[in-house]
Amino acid sequence: HKLRSLSSKMTELIEELQIESNIVEIPNRVNFNIFNNPKNYFEITQPINITSVGRFVPEKGYELLIQSIIELSDDFNINLTLVGGGSLESRYISLIGDNKNINLIKWIPQEEFIDILHETDIYIQSSISEGMPRTILEAMAMRLPIISTNVGGILGVLEDEHNALIINPHSVNEIKSAIKELVSDEH
């Protein structure tokens, strides 16, 4: 039996669980036939466009992200696009209420997703539980600024203040702080 790990951090986590198996590290991959035209301008747009991709399930931490964007909307012209669909869609619609700055999109093909990423200023992964999401790699391929929680195998790919801002899960304040930091950073 072999066990596939998606990153060095995931391998570490598997080994900590003392799983007796041959661990083979094969990182997630990006389709460079689609993700081949990286963003080349980084001036924050108006509105500020933030995107996250993942199923609408508790593990993605979207309730916290929605709350953060609603609170930031008092001070910033900000839009959030969540792409994924799933069982919590009606809950999210209820949380969003009459806020016009949060857009829920069910699953779409990668070819359509690329158009959303071209308009994105910040990619965010607000998960409270995760493996190693390919969407982070796709955002990296597009050269997007990334905010991600410190869960699962993510730290096998992202490093705080090197290629992302890493925050703790379950924290509206940390999400808001990281967004404010990137919005105010002229680089």
N, C-alpha and C positions, 0 to 999 in steps of 0.2 A: 504494500500500500504506500502511496505517495500522497502528500498533502501539499497543495499549492498555496504559497504565500505571495502576496502582492507587493510587499515592500520589506525592507530590513526591519522596520519597527513591528510589522505584523509577525515576522519570523520570531523576533524577541518575545512577543506576547504569547505565541504558540509554545515556545520553549518554556516560558514561565508556568504554563499550565501543565507542564511535564507530559505532554502528549507524545507517546512513543510512536513515532512515524518518521519516515524519510521526508523531510521538508524540502521542497523544491521552490526556490524563489523565482517566480516569473512575473515581472511587473505588468500591471495593466498597460494597455497601449492605446495610442491615439491614431485615428485614421487621418494621415496627413494628406490624403487625397481631398478631404473635406476641410480639415483645420490647417490650411496652408497659406492663409493670408492674415498674418498677425496684425493686431492693432498697431498703428504707428503714430497715433496722436493720443496724448494723455491729459489734455486739458479737460477738467471736469465740465460736463455739459449742464445745461439748465433745461429741464430738470436733471438732477443727478440720477442716473439709471443704475440700479442694483439688481443683479440677477442671481437666482439660485435654482438648481435643478435637483429633483429627487421626488420620489413618491410622496404623496400627502399622507404620511404616517407619523406617529409620535416620535420615532427615532430621529427624524430630520430636524426637530426643534423649531419648526416653522411658527408655532404659536408665539414663541419668544421673539422671533424675527419680525413677525407682523406687529407685535406690541412695540418693538423698538422703532419700527418705521413710523407707526402712528405717532409715537411720542416725538420723534425727530421732525415730523412734518410741521410742527409748530414753529421750528426755527429754520428749516431747509425746504427748498423745492426739490422733493425727492420722490422717485418712483421705484417700486419693487415689483419685479416680475418673478413669479414662482412657476416653474415648468415641471409638470409631473403627473398630476391627477392622482386620485386615490380616495380611500375611505373617509378621510377627514375633510374633504372639499366643502361639504355643507357647514361644518364647524368653522372653517376658515372664512367662508362667506359671511357667517354670523359675526365673527370677530371683526372683520373688515367694515361691516356696516355700510355707511354711505361714503366711505373714503374712496375717492376716485383714483388715488395714487398707488393702489395695489392691484395687480393684475394676476389672475390665476389662469394658467394655460394647461390643458390636459396634454398628454404625451404628443410630441410632434417628431417627425423625422429629423435626423441630424442636419440634413441639408437646410431645413427651416430654422433650426436652432442656431446655426452659424450666423444668420442675419440678426438674431437677438443679441448674440455676443458682440457683434460689430458695434452695436449701439450701447453696450454695457460699459459703465465707468468702473464698477467694482463687482467682482464675483464673490459671493459669500456662501460658505458651507457652515450652517448653524447646527449641525447634527449633535445629538446627545449620545448617539451610538452609531458606529460606522465600521466598515472594513477599510478599504482604500478606494474611494470613489473615482471612477474614470473622469467624471466631470471636472474634477480639480486639474487633472492632466490636460484636459481640453482647454480649460481656462488659461493654463500655463502656456499651452501652444499658441494661444491668441495674445499672449503677453499682457494679460489683464492683472491689475492689482487684486490680490486675494486676501480675504479674511476667512479664517477657518478655526473651528474649535479643535481642541487637543484631545481627540478621541481616536480609537482604533489604530490603524496603521498609517494615519495621515502624517505623523512626524517622520516617517520613513521617506517622505517626499518633500514636505514643507519644513522650512526652518524659520523661526520667528525673526522678523526684521531683516531677513535675507531675501526670501522670495515670497513672503506672506506676513501678515500679522496673525499671530496665534493667540486665541482667547480660550478661556475656560467655558465649558458647556453650562447651560442653565442660567446664564447671566445677561439680562437685558442691558444692564449698565455697561458690561464689557463690549457687547455688540455696538451699542451707541458710541462708546468711546473710540472703538476702532474705526467706525465709519467717520466720525468727526476728525480723527487723526489723518486718515487718507484724504478727506475732502479739503483739509487745510494745508496739506503738503503740496507745495508748488511743483515738486518733482514727480 
